[in-house]
Amino acid sequence: EALDGGPDGITLIARIAADALPRLKPGGLLALEIGEDEGALVGDLLRSAGYREVRVEKDLAGHDRLALARS
C-alpha cells in the first residue's frame, strides 16, 4: 500500500527533503520516488528548500517518477 502523502500529496516528501538537507554532505544526492503528476510541485519544493541541480526523471510510460537534487 502506498504511503499517505497528506492533502497535497507531498507532505511526506516535504518532510524528508527538509530532514535530509542538513544530513547530506555538500553535493550529496537526494533521490525521491514521486507520483506521476507531482514533478513540478516537488521540483519547486526542493528548490525552495535550498537544493541545487533539481531534476525530475520520467518512467518508461513517460510519467514523472523520480526527483533528484543535490545539497
mmJSON file of the N, C-alpha and C atoms, coordinates in Angstrom:
{"data_MODEL":{"atom_site":{
"group_PDB":["ATOM","ATOM","ATOM","ATOM","ATOM","ATOM","ATOM","ATOM","ATOM","ATOM","ATOM","ATOM","ATOM","ATOM","ATOM","ATOM","ATOM","ATOM","ATOM","ATOM","ATOM","ATOM","ATOM","ATOM","ATOM","ATOM","ATOM","ATOM","ATOM","ATOM","ATOM","ATOM","ATOM","ATOM","ATOM","ATOM","ATOM","ATOM","ATOM","ATOM","ATOM","ATOM","ATOM","ATOM","ATOM","ATOM","ATOM","ATOM","ATOM","ATOM","ATOM","ATOM","ATOM","ATOM","ATOM","ATOM","ATOM","ATOM","ATOM","ATOM","ATOM","ATOM","ATOM","ATOM","ATOM","ATOM","ATOM","ATOM","ATOM","ATOM","ATOM","ATOM","ATOM","ATOM","ATOM","ATOM","ATOM","ATOM","ATOM","ATOM","ATOM","ATOM","ATOM","ATOM","ATOM","ATOM","ATOM","ATOM","ATOM","ATOM","ATOM","ATOM","ATOM","ATOM","ATOM","ATOM","ATOM","ATOM","ATOM","ATOM","ATOM","ATOM","ATOM","ATOM","ATOM","ATOM","ATOM","ATOM","ATOM","ATOM","ATOM","ATOM","ATOM","ATOM","ATOM","ATOM","ATOM","ATOM","ATOM","ATOM","ATOM","ATOM","ATOM","ATOM","ATOM","ATOM","ATOM","ATOM","ATOM","ATOM","ATOM","ATOM","ATOM","ATOM","ATOM","ATOM","ATOM","ATOM","ATOM","ATOM","ATOM","ATOM","ATOM","ATOM","ATOM","ATOM","ATOM","ATOM","ATOM","ATOM","ATOM","ATOM","ATOM","ATOM","ATOM","ATOM","ATOM","ATOM","ATOM","ATOM","ATOM","ATOM","ATOM","ATOM","ATOM","ATOM","ATOM","ATOM","ATOM","ATOM","ATOM","ATOM","ATOM","ATOM","ATOM","ATOM","ATOM","ATOM","ATOM","ATOM","ATOM","ATOM","ATOM","ATOM","ATOM","ATOM","ATOM","ATOM","ATOM","ATOM","ATOM","ATOM","ATOM","ATOM","ATOM","ATOM","ATOM","ATOM","ATOM","ATOM","ATOM","ATOM","ATOM","ATOM","ATOM","ATOM","ATOM","ATOM","ATOM","ATOM","ATOM","ATOM","ATOM"],
"id":[1,2,3,4,5,6,7,8,9,10,11,12,13,14,15,16,17,18,19,20,21,22,23,24,25,26,27,28,29,30,31,32,33,34,35,36,37,38,39,40,41,42,43,44,45,46,47,48,49,50,51,52,53,54,55,56,57,58,59,60,61,62,63,64,65,66,67,68,69,70,71,72,73,74,75,76,77,78,79,80,81,82,83,84,85,86,87,88,89,90,91,92,93,94,95,96,97,98,99,100,101,102,103,104,105,106,107,108,109,110,111,112,113,114,115,116,117,118,119,120,121,122,123,124,125,126,127,128,129,130,131,132,133,134,135,136,137,138,139,140,141,142,143,144,145,146,147,148,149,150,151,152,153,154,155,156,157,158,159,160,161,162,163,164,165,166,167,168,169,170,171,172,173,174,175,176,177,178,179,180,181,182,183,184,185,186,187,188,189,190,191,192,193,194,195,196,197,198,199,200,201,202,203,204,205,206,207,208,209,210,211,212,213],
"type_symbol":["N","C","C","N","C","C","N","C","C","N","C","C","N","C","C","N","C","C","N","C","C","N","C","C","N","C","C","N","C","C","N","C","C","N","C","C","N","C","C","N","C","C","N","C","C","N","C","C","N","C","C","N","C","C","N","C","C","N","C","C","N","C","C","N","C","C","N","C","C","N","C","C","N","C","C","N","C","C","N","C","C","N","C","C","N","C","C","N","C","C","N","C","C","N","C","C","N","C","C","N","C","C","N","C","C","N","C","C","N","C","C","N","C","C","N","C","C","N","C","C","N","C","C","N","C","C","N","C","C","N","C","C","N","C","C","N","C","C","N","C","C","N","C","C","N","C","C","N","C","C","N","C","C","N","C","C","N","C","C","N","C","C","N","C","C","N","C","C","N","C","C","N","C","C","N","C","C","N","C","C","N","C","C","N","C","C","N","C","C","N","C","C","N","C","C","N","C","C","N","C","C","N","C","C","N","C","C","N","C","C","N","C","C"],
"label_atom_id":["N","CA","C","N","CA","C","N","CA","C","N","CA","C","N","CA","C","N","CA","C","N","CA","C","N","CA","C","N","CA","C","N","CA","C","N","CA","C","N","CA","C","N","CA","C","N","CA","C","N","CA","C","N","CA","C","N","CA","C","N","CA","C","N","CA","C","N","CA","C","N","CA","C","N","CA","C","N","CA","C","N","CA","C","N","CA","C","N","CA","C","N","CA","C","N","CA","C","N","CA","C","N","CA","C","N","CA","C","N","CA","C","N","CA","C","N","CA","C","N","CA","C","N","CA","C","N","CA","C","N","CA","C","N","CA","C","N","CA","C","N","CA","C","N","CA","C","N","CA","C","N","CA","C","N","CA","C","N","CA","C","N","CA","C","N","CA","C","N","CA","C","N","CA","C","N","CA","C","N","CA","C","N","CA","C","N","CA","C","N","CA","C","N","CA","C","N","CA","C","N","CA","C","N","CA","C","N","CA","C","N","CA","C","N","CA","C","N","CA","C","N","CA","C","N","CA","C","N","CA","C","N","CA","C","N","CA","C","N","CA","C","N","CA","C","N","CA","C"],
"label_alt_id":[null,null,null,null,null,null,null,null,null,null,null,null,null,null,null,null,null,null,null,null,null,null,null,null,null,null,null,null,null,null,null,null,null,null,null,null,null,null,null,null,null,null,null,null,null,null,null,null,null,null,null,null,null,null,null,null,null,null,null,null,null,null,null,null,null,null,null,null,null,null,null,null,null,null,null,null,null,null,null,null,null,null,null,null,null,null,null,null,null,null,null,null,null,null,null,null,null,null,null,null,null,null,null,null,null,null,null,null,null,null,null,null,null,null,null,null,null,null,null,null,null,null,null,null,null,null,null,null,null,null,null,null,null,null,null,null,null,null,null,null,null,null,null,null,null,null,null,null,null,null,null,null,null,null,null,null,null,null,null,null,null,null,null,null,null,null,null,null,null,null,null,null,null,null,null,null,null,null,null,null,null,null,null,null,null,null,null,null,null,null,null,null,null,null,null,null,null,null,null,null,null,null,null,null,null,null,null,null,null,null,null,null,null],
"label_comp_id":["GLU","GLU","GLU","ALA","ALA","ALA","LEU","LEU","LEU","ASP","ASP","ASP","GLY","GLY","GLY","GLY","GLY","GLY","PRO","PRO","PRO","ASP","ASP","ASP","GLY","GLY","GLY","ILE","ILE","ILE","THR","THR","THR","LEU","LEU","LEU","ILE","ILE","ILE","ALA","ALA","ALA","ARG","ARG","ARG","ILE","ILE","ILE","ALA","ALA","ALA","ALA","ALA","ALA","ASP","ASP","ASP","ALA","ALA","ALA","LEU","LEU","LEU","PRO","PRO","PRO","ARG","ARG","ARG","LEU","LEU","LEU","LYS","LYS","LYS","PRO","PRO","PRO","GLY","GLY","GLY","GLY","GLY","GLY","LEU","LEU","LEU","LEU","LEU","LEU","ALA","ALA","ALA","LEU","LEU","LEU","GLU","GLU","GLU","ILE","ILE","ILE","GLY","GLY","GLY","GLU","GLU","GLU","ASP","ASP","ASP","GLU","GLU","GLU","GLY","GLY","GLY","ALA","ALA","ALA","LEU","LEU","LEU","VAL","VAL","VAL","GLY","GLY","GLY","ASP","ASP","ASP","LEU","LEU","LEU","LEU","LEU","LEU","ARG","ARG","ARG","SER","SER","SER","ALA","ALA","ALA","GLY","GLY","GLY","TYR","TYR","TYR","ARG","ARG","ARG","GLU","GLU","GLU","VAL","VAL","VAL","ARG","ARG","ARG","VAL","VAL","VAL","GLU","GLU","GLU","LYS","LYS","LYS","ASP","ASP","ASP","LEU","LEU","LEU","ALA","ALA","ALA","GLY","GLY","GLY","HIS","HIS","HIS","ASP","ASP","ASP","ARG","ARG","ARG","LEU","LEU","LEU","ALA","ALA","ALA","LEU","LEU","LEU","ALA","ALA","ALA","ARG","ARG","ARG","SER","SER","SER"],
"label_asym_id":["A","A","A","A","A","A","A","A","A","A","A","A","A","A","A","A","A","A","A","A","A","A","A","A","A","A","A","A","A","A","A","A","A","A","A","A","A","A","A","A","A","A","A","A","A","A","A","A","A","A","A","A","A","A","A","A","A","A","A","A","A","A","A","A","A","A","A","A","A","A","A","A","A","A","A","A","A","A","A","A","A","A","A","A","A","A","A","A","A","A","A","A","A","A","A","A","A","A","A","A","A","A","A","A","A","A","A","A","A","A","A","A","A","A","A","A","A","A","A","A","A","A","A","A","A","A","A","A","A","A","A","A","A","A","A","A","A","A","A","A","A","A","A","A","A","A","A","A","A","A","A","A","A","A","A","A","A","A","A","A","A","A","A","A","A","A","A","A","A","A","A","A","A","A","A","A","A","A","A","A","A","A","A","A","A","A","A","A","A","A","A","A","A","A","A","A","A","A","A","A","A","A","A","A","A","A","A","A","A","A","A","A","A"],
"label_entity_id":["1","1","1","1","1","1","1","1","1","1","1","1","1","1","1","1","1","1","1","1","1","1","1","1","1","1","1","1","1","1","1","1","1","1","1","1","1","1","1","1","1","1","1","1","1","1","1","1","1","1","1","1","1","1","1","1","1","1","1","1","1","1","1","1","1","1","1","1","1","1","1","1","1","1","1","1","1","1","1","1","1","1","1","1","1","1","1","1","1","1","1","1","1","1","1","1","1","1","1","1","1","1","1","1","1","1","1","1","1","1","1","1","1","1","1","1","1","1","1","1","1","1","1","1","1","1","1","1","1","1","1","1","1","1","1","1","1","1","1","1","1","1","1","1","1","1","1","1","1","1","1","1","1","1","1","1","1","1","1","1","1","1","1","1","1","1","1","1","1","1","1","1","1","1","1","1","1","1","1","1","1","1","1","1","1","1","1","1","1","1","1","1","1","1","1","1","1","1","1","1","1","1","1","1","1","1","1","1","1","1","1","1","1"],
"label_seq_id":[1,1,1,2,2,2,3,3,3,4,4,4,5,5,5,6,6,6,7,7,7,8,8,8,9,9,9,10,10,10,11,11,11,12,12,12,13,13,13,14,14,14,15,15,15,16,16,16,17,17,17,18,18,18,19,19,19,20,20,20,21,21,21,22,22,22,23,23,23,24,24,24,25,25,25,26,26,26,27,27,27,28,28,28,29,29,29,30,30,30,31,31,31,32,32,32,33,33,33,34,34,34,35,35,35,36,36,36,37,37,37,38,38,38,39,39,39,40,40,40,41,41,41,42,42,42,43,43,43,44,44,44,45,45,45,46,46,46,47,47,47,48,48,48,49,49,49,50,50,50,51,51,51,52,52,52,53,53,53,54,54,54,55,55,55,56,56,56,57,57,57,58,58,58,59,59,59,60,60,60,61,61,61,62,62,62,63,63,63,64,64,64,65,65,65,66,66,66,67,67,67,68,68,68,69,69,69,70,70,70,71,71,71],
"pdbx_PDB_ins_code":[null,null,null,null,null,null,null,null,null,null,null,null,null,null,null,null,null,null,null,null,null,null,null,null,null,null,null,null,null,null,null,null,null,null,null,null,null,null,null,null,null,null,null,null,null,null,null,null,null,null,null,null,null,null,null,null,null,null,null,null,null,null,null,null,null,null,null,null,null,null,null,null,null,null,null,null,null,null,null,null,null,null,null,null,null,null,null,null,null,null,null,null,null,null,null,null,null,null,null,null,null,null,null,null,null,null,null,null,null,null,null,null,null,null,null,null,null,null,null,null,null,null,null,null,null,null,null,null,null,null,null,null,null,null,null,null,null,null,null,null,null,null,null,null,null,null,null,null,null,null,null,null,null,null,null,null,null,null,null,null,null,null,null,null,null,null,null,null,null,null,null,null,null,null,null,null,null,null,null,null,null,null,null,null,null,null,null,null,null,null,null,null,null,null,null,null,null,null,null,null,null,null,null,null,null,null,null,null,null,null,null,null,null],
"Cartn_x":[0.849,0.0,0.892,0.519,1.311,1.25,2.284,2.296,1.289,0.74,-0.215,0.557,0.363,1.078,0.407,-0.662,-1.359,-2.259,-2.878,-3.856,-3.282,-2.024,-1.434,-0.654,-0.526,0.168,1.659,2.229,3.684,4.116,3.249,3.585,4.799,4.823,5.948,7.215,7.088,8.248,8.833,7.994,8.475,9.24,8.749,9.425,10.764,10.8,12.053,13.067,12.635,13.539,14.12,13.294,13.767,14.722,14.401,15.245,16.556,16.56,17.745,18.799,18.393,19.344,20.489,20.241,21.37,22.206,21.684,22.404,23.271,22.993,23.755,25.075,26.114,27.377,27.171,27.987,27.865,27.951,26.996,26.934,26.277,25.811,25.151,23.852,23.465,22.286,21.097,19.975,18.699,17.887,17.387,16.556,15.23,14.14,12.807,11.897,11.197,10.164,8.941,8.358,7.223,6.068,4.909,3.722,3.818,3.078,3.185,2.825,2.123,1.742,2.335,3.409,3.98,5.302,5.792,7.118,7.333,6.458,6.627,6.531,5.576,5.379,6.582,7.073,8.223,9.48,9.647,10.799,10.834,9.706,9.619,9.918,9.383,9.612,11.101,11.779,13.203,14.033,13.712,14.439,14.241,13.024,12.758,13.369,13.616,14.254,15.766,16.316,17.746,18.548,17.886,18.598,19.009,20.058,20.555,20.39,20.599,20.57,19.34,18.201,16.952,16.484,16.147,15.566,14.574,13.66,12.647,12.822,12.932,13.072,11.734,11.513,10.264,10.483,9.399,9.46,9.269,9.233,9.118,7.79,6.789,5.484,5.422,6.503,6.539,5.981,5.785,5.246,6.377,6.23,7.172,7.272,8.519,8.659,9.767,10.79,11.943,12.382,12.511,13.034,14.444,15.379,16.779,17.225,18.024,18.501,19.806,20.66,21.935,21.877,22.556,22.6,23.58],
"Cartn_y":[-1.175,0.0,1.235,2.229,3.453,4.267,5.064,5.967,7.08,7.564,8.67,9.979,10.705,11.953,13.175,13.002,14.142,14.801,15.92,16.565,17.052,17.479,17.974,16.898,15.718,14.613,14.573,15.646,15.663,16.002,15.826,16.132,15.345,14.062,13.23,13.605,13.875,14.29,15.582,16.527,17.792,17.548,16.656,16.359,15.677,14.719,14.031,15.024,15.889,16.861,17.803,18.281,19.188,18.473,17.254,16.5,16.05,15.797,15.27,16.34,17.554,18.583,18.778,18.94,19.13,17.864,16.72,15.464,15.077,15.646,15.32,16.074,15.422,16.111,17.124,18.172,19.115,18.366,18.61,17.925,16.563,16.165,14.873,14.815,13.623,13.428,12.937,13.593,13.135,12.601,11.383,10.772,10.355,10.788,10.527,9.962,8.886,8.41,9.301,9.756,10.678,10.161,10.742,10.405,10.973,10.404,10.751,12.189,12.876,14.263,15.241,14.814,15.641,16.304,16.098,16.583,18.066,18.892,20.343,20.789,20.253,20.627,20.227,19.0,18.53,19.293,19.553,20.335,21.707,22.376,23.695,23.594,22.569,22.374,22.193,21.365,21.117,22.378,23.127,24.381,25.364,25.497,26.453,25.99,24.688,24.157,24.357,24.754,25.008,23.995,23.059,22.076,22.688,22.12,22.552,21.395,21.718,20.704,19.801,20.401,19.655,19.212,17.944,17.455,16.339,16.154,15.113,14.173,12.895,11.867,11.171,10.746,10.053,8.547,7.801,6.348,5.933,4.644,4.154,4.522,4.811,5.218,6.728,7.451,8.885,9.729,9.117,9.836,10.252,11.405,11.815,10.691,10.312,9.202,9.389,10.169,10.29,11.742,12.273,13.632,13.503,14.188,14.16,15.567,15.73,17.054,16.922,17.924,17.953,18.957,18.599,19.508,20.646],
"Cartn_z":[0.0,0.0,0.0,-0.769,-0.879,0.413,0.622,1.775,1.568,2.647,2.58,2.471,1.368,1.125,1.703,2.443,3.011,1.994,2.37,1.496,0.165,0.165,-1.086,-1.826,-1.228,-1.872,-1.621,-1.077,-0.906,0.524,1.474,2.87,3.335,3.069,3.484,2.718,1.44,0.632,1.183,1.548,2.108,3.403,4.23,5.497,5.266,4.346,4.028,3.469,2.563,1.957,3.009,3.909,4.962,5.917,6.292,7.222,6.587,5.298,4.625,4.359,4.065,3.65,4.639,5.937,6.847,7.077,6.667,6.873,5.675,4.517,3.315,3.299,2.797,2.578,1.461,1.382,0.264,-1.075,-1.923,-3.212,-3.146,-1.943,-1.787,-2.578,-2.969,-3.813,-3.002,-3.199,-2.662,-3.836,-3.709,-4.745,-4.109,-4.714,-4.179,-5.265,-4.96,-5.869,-5.665,-6.776,-6.701,-7.54,-7.315,-8.101,-9.499,-10.402,-11.82,-12.152,-11.276,-11.55,-10.533,-9.843,-8.784,-9.152,-10.354,-10.723,-10.522,-11.05,-10.936,-9.486,-8.747,-7.352,-6.497,-6.67,-5.896,-6.314,-7.594,-8.05,-7.406,-7.384,-6.74,-5.243,-4.603,-3.171,-2.887,-3.685,-3.471,-3.691,-4.72,-4.97,-3.821,-3.351,-2.277,-0.954,-0.807,0.4,0.381,-0.773,-0.855,-1.646,-2.288,-3.102,-4.44,-5.028,-6.337,-7.339,-8.579,-9.649,-9.548,-9.348,-9.215,-10.599,-10.707,-11.96,-11.674,-12.599,-12.49,-13.673,-13.38,-14.409,-14.614,-15.832,-16.172,-16.195,-15.966,-16.069,-17.526,-17.783,-19.161,-19.816,-19.009,-19.545,-19.798,-19.458,-19.688,-18.559,-17.389,-16.226,-15.299,-14.647,-13.617,-12.6,-12.235,-11.304,-10.281,-10.609,-9.727,-9.672,-8.476,-8.286,-7.716,-8.339,-7.928,-7.615,-6.571,-6.194,-5.417,-5.547,-4.815,-3.686,-2.596,-1.447,-1.699],
"occupancy":[1.0,1.0,1.0,1.0,1.0,1.0,1.0,1.0,1.0,1.0,1.0,1.0,1.0,1.0,1.0,1.0,1.0,1.0,1.0,1.0,1.0,1.0,1.0,1.0,1.0,1.0,1.0,1.0,1.0,1.0,1.0,1.0,1.0,1.0,1.0,1.0,1.0,1.0,1.0,1.0,1.0,1.0,1.0,1.0,1.0,1.0,1.0,1.0,1.0,1.0,1.0,1.0,1.0,1.0,1.0,1.0,1.0,1.0,1.0,1.0,1.0,1.0,1.0,1.0,1.0,1.0,1.0,1.0,1.0,1.0,1.0,1.0,1.0,1.0,1.0,1.0,1.0,1.0,1.0,1.0,1.0,1.0,1.0,1.0,1.0,1.0,1.0,1.0,1.0,1.0,1.0,1.0,1.0,1.0,1.0,1.0,1.0,1.0,1.0,1.0,1.0,1.0,1.0,1.0,1.0,1.0,1.0,1.0,1.0,1.0,1.0,1.0,1.0,1.0,1.0,1.0,1.0,1.0,1.0,1.0,1.0,1.0,1.0,1.0,1.0,1.0,1.0,1.0,1.0,1.0,1.0,1.0,1.0,1.0,1.0,1.0,1.0,1.0,1.0,1.0,1.0,1.0,1.0,1.0,1.0,1.0,1.0,1.0,1.0,1.0,1.0,1.0,1.0,1.0,1.0,1.0,1.0,1.0,1.0,1.0,1.0,1.0,1.0,1.0,1.0,1.0,1.0,1.0,1.0,1.0,1.0,1.0,1.0,1.0,1.0,1.0,1.0,1.0,1.0,1.0,1.0,1.0,1.0,1.0,1.0,1.0,1.0,1.0,1.0,1.0,1.0,1.0,1.0,1.0,1.0,1.0,1.0,1.0,1.0,1.0,1.0,1.0,1.0,1.0,1.0,1.0,1.0,1.0,1.0,1.0,1.0,1.0,1.0],
"B_iso_or_equiv":[0.0,0.0,0.0,0.0,0.0,0.0,0.0,0.0,0.0,0.0,0.0,0.0,0.0,0.0,0.0,0.0,0.0,0.0,0.0,0.0,0.0,0.0,0.0,0.0,0.0,0.0,0.0,0.0,0.0,0.0,0.0,0.0,0.0,0.0,0.0,0.0,0.0,0.0,0.0,0.0,0.0,0.0,0.0,0.0,0.0,0.0,0.0,0.0,0.0,0.0,0.0,0.0,0.0,0.0,0.0,0.0,0.0,0.0,0.0,0.0,0.0,0.0,0.0,0.0,0.0,0.0,0.0,0.0,0.0,0.0,0.0,0.0,0.0,0.0,0.0,0.0,0.0,0.0,0.0,0.0,0.0,0.0,0.0,0.0,0.0,0.0,0.0,0.0,0.0,0.0,0.0,0.0,0.0,0.0,0.0,0.0,0.0,0.0,0.0,0.0,0.0,0.0,0.0,0.0,0.0,0.0,0.0,0.0,0.0,0.0,0.0,0.0,0.0,0.0,0.0,0.0,0.0,0.0,0.0,0.0,0.0,0.0,0.0,0.0,0.0,0.0,0.0,0.0,0.0,0.0,0.0,0.0,0.0,0.0,0.0,0.0,0.0,0.0,0.0,0.0,0.0,0.0,0.0,0.0,0.0,0.0,0.0,0.0,0.0,0.0,0.0,0.0,0.0,0.0,0.0,0.0,0.0,0.0,0.0,0.0,0.0,0.0,0.0,0.0,0.0,0.0,0.0,0.0,0.0,0.0,0.0,0.0,0.0,0.0,0.0,0.0,0.0,0.0,0.0,0.0,0.0,0.0,0.0,0.0,0.0,0.0,0.0,0.0,0.0,0.0,0.0,0.0,0.0,0.0,0.0,0.0,0.0,0.0,0.0,0.0,0.0,0.0,0.0,0.0,0.0,0.0,0.0,0.0,0.0,0.0,0.0,0.0,0.0],
"pdbx_formal_charge":[null,null,null,null,null,null,null,null,null,null,null,null,null,null,null,null,null,null,null,null,null,null,null,null,null,null,null,null,null,null,null,null,null,null,null,null,null,null,null,null,null,null,null,null,null,null,null,null,null,null,null,null,null,null,null,null,null,null,null,null,null,null,null,null,null,null,null,null,null,null,null,null,null,null,null,null,null,null,null,null,null,null,null,null,null,null,null,null,null,null,null,null,null,null,null,null,null,null,null,null,null,null,null,null,null,null,null,null,null,null,null,null,null,null,null,null,null,null,null,null,null,null,null,null,null,null,null,null,null,null,null,null,null,null,null,null,null,null,null,null,null,null,null,null,null,null,null,null,null,null,null,null,null,null,null,null,null,null,null,null,null,null,null,null,null,null,null,null,null,null,null,null,null,null,null,null,null,null,null,null,null,null,null,null,null,null,null,null,null,null,null,null,null,null,null,null,null,null,null,null,null,null,null,null,null,null,null,null,null,null,null,null,null],
"auth_seq_id":[1,1,1,2,2,2,3,3,3,4,4,4,5,5,5,6,6,6,7,7,7,8,8,8,9,9,9,10,10,10,11,11,11,12,12,12,13,13,13,14,14,14,15,15,15,16,16,16,17,17,17,18,18,18,19,19,19,20,20,20,21,21,21,22,22,22,23,23,23,24,24,24,25,25,25,26,26,26,27,27,27,28,28,28,29,29,29,30,30,30,31,31,31,32,32,32,33,33,33,34,34,34,35,35,35,36,36,36,37,37,37,38,38,38,39,39,39,40,40,40,41,41,41,42,42,42,43,43,43,44,44,44,45,45,45,46,46,46,47,47,47,48,48,48,49,49,49,50,50,50,51,51,51,52,52,52,53,53,53,54,54,54,55,55,55,56,56,56,57,57,57,58,58,58,59,59,59,60,60,60,61,61,61,62,62,62,63,63,63,64,64,64,65,65,65,66,66,66,67,67,67,68,68,68,69,69,69,70,70,70,71,71,71],
"auth_comp_id":["GLU","GLU","GLU","ALA","ALA","ALA","LEU","LEU","LEU","ASP","ASP","ASP","GLY","GLY","GLY","GLY","GLY","GLY","PRO","PRO","PRO","ASP","ASP","ASP","GLY","GLY","GLY","ILE","ILE","ILE","THR","THR","THR","LEU","LEU","LEU","ILE","ILE","ILE","ALA","ALA","ALA","ARG","ARG","ARG","ILE","ILE","ILE","ALA","ALA","ALA","ALA","ALA","ALA","ASP","ASP","ASP","ALA","ALA","ALA","LEU","LEU","LEU","PRO","PRO","PRO","ARG","ARG","ARG","LEU","LEU","LEU","LYS","LYS","LYS","PRO","PRO","PRO","GLY","GLY","GLY","GLY","GLY","GLY","LEU","LEU","LEU","LEU","LEU","LEU","ALA","ALA","ALA","LEU","LEU","LEU","GLU","GLU","GLU","ILE","ILE","ILE","GLY","GLY","GLY","GLU","GLU","GLU","ASP","ASP","ASP","GLU","GLU","GLU","GLY","GLY","GLY","ALA","ALA","ALA","LEU","LEU","LEU","VAL","VAL","VAL","GLY","GLY","GLY","ASP","ASP","ASP","LEU","LEU","LEU","LEU","LEU","LEU","ARG","ARG","ARG","SER","SER","SER","ALA","ALA","ALA","GLY","GLY","GLY","TYR","TYR","TYR","ARG","ARG","ARG","GLU","GLU","GLU","VAL","VAL","VAL","ARG","ARG","ARG","VAL","VAL","VAL","GLU","GLU","GLU","LYS","LYS","LYS","ASP","ASP","ASP","LEU","LEU","LEU","ALA","ALA","ALA","GLY","GLY","GLY","HIS","HIS","HIS","ASP","ASP","ASP","ARG","ARG","ARG","LEU","LEU","LEU","ALA","ALA","ALA","LEU","LEU","LEU","ALA","ALA","ALA","ARG","ARG","ARG","SER","SER","SER"],
"auth_asym_id":["A","A","A","A","A","A","A","A","A","A","A","A","A","A","A","A","A","A","A","A","A","A","A","A","A","A","A","A","A","A","A","A","A","A","A","A","A","A","A","A","A","A","A","A","A","A","A","A","A","A","A","A","A","A","A","A","A","A","A","A","A","A","A","A","A","A","A","A","A","A","A","A","A","A","A","A","A","A","A","A","A","A","A","A","A","A","A","A","A","A","A","A","A","A","A","A","A","A","A","A","A","A","A","A","A","A","A","A","A","A","A","A","A","A","A","A","A","A","A","A","A","A","A","A","A","A","A","A","A","A","A","A","A","A","A","A","A","A","A","A","A","A","A","A","A","A","A","A","A","A","A","A","A","A","A","A","A","A","A","A","A","A","A","A","A","A","A","A","A","A","A","A","A","A","A","A","A","A","A","A","A","A","A","A","A","A","A","A","A","A","A","A","A","A","A","A","A","A","A","A","A","A","A","A","A","A","A","A","A","A","A","A","A"],
"auth_atom_id":["N","CA","C","N","CA","C","N","CA","C","N","CA","C","N","CA","C","N","CA","C","N","CA","C","N","CA","C","N","CA","C","N","CA","C","N","CA","C","N","CA","C","N","CA","C","N","CA","C","N","CA","C","N","CA","C","N","CA","C","N","CA","C","N","CA","C","N","CA","C","N","CA","C","N","CA","C","N","CA","C","N","CA","C","N","CA","C","N","CA","C","N","CA","C","N","CA","C","N","CA","C","N","CA","C","N","CA","C","N","CA","C","N","CA","C","N","CA","C","N","CA","C","N","CA","C","N","CA","C","N","CA","C","N","CA","C","N","CA","C","N","CA","C","N","CA","C","N","CA","C","N","CA","C","N","CA","C","N","CA","C","N","CA","C","N","CA","C","N","CA","C","N","CA","C","N","CA","C","N","CA","C","N","CA","C","N","CA","C","N","CA","C","N","CA","C","N","CA","C","N","CA","C","N","CA","C","N","CA","C","N","CA","C","N","CA","C","N","CA","C","N","CA","C","N","CA","C","N","CA","C","N","CA","C","N","CA","C","N","CA","C","N","CA","C","N","CA","C"],
"pdbx_PDB_model_num":[1,1,1,1,1,1,1,1,1,1,1,1,1,1,1,1,1,1,1,1,1,1,1,1,1,1,1,1,1,1,1,1,1,1,1,1,1,1,1,1,1,1,1,1,1,1,1,1,1,1,1,1,1,1,1,1,1,1,1,1,1,1,1,1,1,1,1,1,1,1,1,1,1,1,1,1,1,1,1,1,1,1,1,1,1,1,1,1,1,1,1,1,1,1,1,1,1,1,1,1,1,1,1,1,1,1,1,1,1,1,1,1,1,1,1,1,1,1,1,1,1,1,1,1,1,1,1,1,1,1,1,1,1,1,1,1,1,1,1,1,1,1,1,1,1,1,1,1,1,1,1,1,1,1,1,1,1,1,1,1,1,1,1,1,1,1,1,1,1,1,1,1,1,1,1,1,1,1,1,1,1,1,1,1,1,1,1,1,1,1,1,1,1,1,1,1,1,1,1,1,1,1,1,1,1,1,1,1,1,1,1,1,1]
}}}
